[in-house]
Amino acid sequence: MFSSFFRLLFYFFIVDDEFLLRFIRHRRNNFDEACKIFERYLKVRDAYPYCYKNLDICDESVYDLMTRGYMFPLLERDQHGRTVIFGRCAIFTKKCGHRPTDLFRAIAMTLETLLDNEDNQRNGFVYIFDQNGVSLSEVTYLGVLEMRKLAQSGEVSILNDKVNQILKKRKKD
């Protein structure tokens, strides 16, 4: 495990200590578990490169999404200390020139930025997506299968660990 972790690390990234600490903090200083999370992170980045390339807030369409309030963290955390991310899906519209890749990059930028915070690394996130005003044309424009794959990959890479922890605790009880 140890050698594969560092091989992947140096092959794909030039990273600093803070970046690596994200994964270690997320797994409560368990190095082996942090390596697994990091490998999942790399797999998602590799499977969906268009979500992680050109993460630039100055991109006109992404900037428009973000300034119009497509996705943003709420000021208060939930009862478990998690950051609540609120998404307004109807902001994304083909009429404004938004492309599906803009939507995915806006999500990636939001999450990557929030992951710079130690509390977010330890406690995680909870998402609320308001779908009011979303039409069938926007859903088909994004592609239902692509949305499903992306949602599943994010859940597998980030959220699955929290779910597994909860299930293990319930089995013990």
C-alpha positions in Angstrom: 0.0 0.0 0.0 2.7 2.5 1.1 4.7 2.3 -2.2 1.6 2.4 -4.4 0.4 5.5 -2.6 3.6 7.4 -3.2 4.0 6.1 -6.7 0.6 7.5 -7.6 1.3 10.7 -5.7 4.4 11.6 -7.6 3.1 10.3 -10.9 0.0 12.4 -11.0 0.6 15.4 -8.7 3.0 17.8 -7.3 1.5 18.3 -3.9 2.3 20.1 -0.7 1.9 19.0 2.9 -1.5 20.7 3.3 -2.9 18.7 0.4 -1.8 15.4 1.8 -3.1 16.3 5.3 -6.6 16.6 3.8 -6.7 12.8 3.4 -5.0 12.0 6.7 -7.3 14.3 8.7 -10.3 12.9 6.9 -9.4 9.4 8.1 -8.5 10.6 11.6 -4.7 10.1 11.1 -5.1 6.5 9.9 -2.4 6.4 7.1 -3.6 3.2 5.4 -7.2 4.6 5.2 -5.9 7.9 4.0 -4.1 6.1 1.2 -7.3 4.4 0.1 -9.1 7.7 0.0 -6.4 9.4 -1.9 -6.4 6.5 -4.5 -10.2 6.9 -4.9 -9.7 10.7 -5.3 -7.2 10.0 -8.1 -9.6 7.5 -9.8 -12.4 10.1 -9.9 -10.1 12.8 -11.2 -8.9 10.3 -13.9 -12.4 9.2 -14.8 -13.7 12.8 -15.1 -10.8 15.0 -16.2 -13.1 17.6 -17.6 -14.4 18.3 -14.1 -11.0 19.1 -12.7 -9.1 20.7 -15.6 -9.1 24.5 -16.0 -10.6 25.2 -12.6 -10.6 29.0 -13.1 -13.1 31.3 -11.5 -12.3 33.8 -14.2 -13.9 31.5 -16.8 -16.9 33.6 -17.9 -19.5 30.9 -17.7 -18.3 29.4 -14.4 -18.0 32.9 -12.9 -21.6 33.6 -14.0 -22.8 30.4 -12.3 -21.0 31.2 -9.1 -22.0 34.9 -8.8 -25.6 34.0 -9.5 -25.6 31.6 -6.6 -25.5 28.2 -8.2 -23.6 26.7 -5.3 -22.4 28.1 -2.0 -21.7 27.1 1.6 -24.1 28.2 4.3 -22.6 30.2 7.1 -23.7 27.8 9.9 -22.7 24.2 10.2 -25.1 21.4 10.9 -25.4 19.6 14.2 -22.5 17.3 13.3 -20.1 20.2 12.5 -20.4 19.6 8.7 -20.5 22.4 6.2 -23.9 22.7 4.5 -23.6 23.3 0.8 -26.6 24.7 -0.9 -27.1 24.3 -4.6 -29.7 26.0 -6.8 -30.0 23.8 -9.8 -32.2 26.2 -11.8 -29.3 28.7 -12.1 -27.7 26.4 -14.6 -29.3 27.0 -17.9 -28.4 26.5 -21.5 -29.9 29.9 -22.4 -27.2 31.7 -20.4 -24.5 29.8 -22.3 -23.6 27.4 -19.5 -22.2 24.1 -20.6 -22.4 20.8 -18.6 -18.6 21.0 -18.0 -19.1 24.5 -16.4 -21.5 23.0 -13.9 -19.1 20.2 -13.0 -16.2 22.6 -12.7 -18.2 24.9 -10.4 -18.9 21.9 -8.1 -15.2 20.8 -8.2 -14.0 24.4 -7.4 -16.5 24.7 -4.5 -15.5 21.4 -3.0 -11.7 21.8 -3.5 -11.9 25.3 -1.9 -13.9 24.1 1.0 -11.5 21.2 1.5 -8.7 23.7 2.4 -10.4 24.1 5.8 -9.4 21.6 8.5 -12.9 21.4 10.0 -14.3 20.4 6.6 -11.6 17.8 6.2 -12.5 16.2 9.5 -16.3 16.7 9.5 -17.2 16.6 5.8 -20.2 18.2 4.0 -23.9 17.8 3.6 -25.6 18.9 0.3 -28.9 20.4 -0.3 -29.9 20.9 -4.0 -32.9 23.0 -4.7 -34.4 21.6 -8.0 -37.2 24.1 -8.1 -37.5 25.5 -11.6 -35.4 22.8 -13.3 -37.0 21.8 -16.6 -36.7 18.6 -18.5 -34.6 20.3 -21.2 -31.9 21.2 -18.6 -31.8 17.6 -17.3 -31.5 16.2 -20.8 -28.9 18.8 -21.7 -26.7 17.6 -18.9 -27.3 14.0 -19.6 -29.0 11.8 -17.1 -26.4 9.0 -17.3 -23.5 11.5 -16.9 -25.2 13.0 -13.8 -25.8 9.6 -12.3 -22.2 8.5 -12.9 -20.8 11.7 -11.4 -23.0 11.6 -8.3 -22.1 8.0 -7.7 -18.4 8.6 -8.2 -18.5 11.5 -5.7 -20.4 9.4 -3.2 -18.0 6.5 -3.6 -14.9 8.6 -3.3 -16.0 11.0 -0.5 -19.2 10.0 1.2 -18.9 6.2 1.2 -16.4 6.3 4.0 -18.8 8.1 6.3 -21.6 5.7 5.4 -19.4 2.7 6.1 -18.4 4.2 9.5 -22.1 4.6 10.5 -23.0 1.1 9.3 -20.1 -0.4 11.3 -21.2 1.4 14.4 -24.8 0.2 14.0 -23.7 -3.4 13.5 -21.8 -3.2 16.8 -24.8 -1.9 18.6 
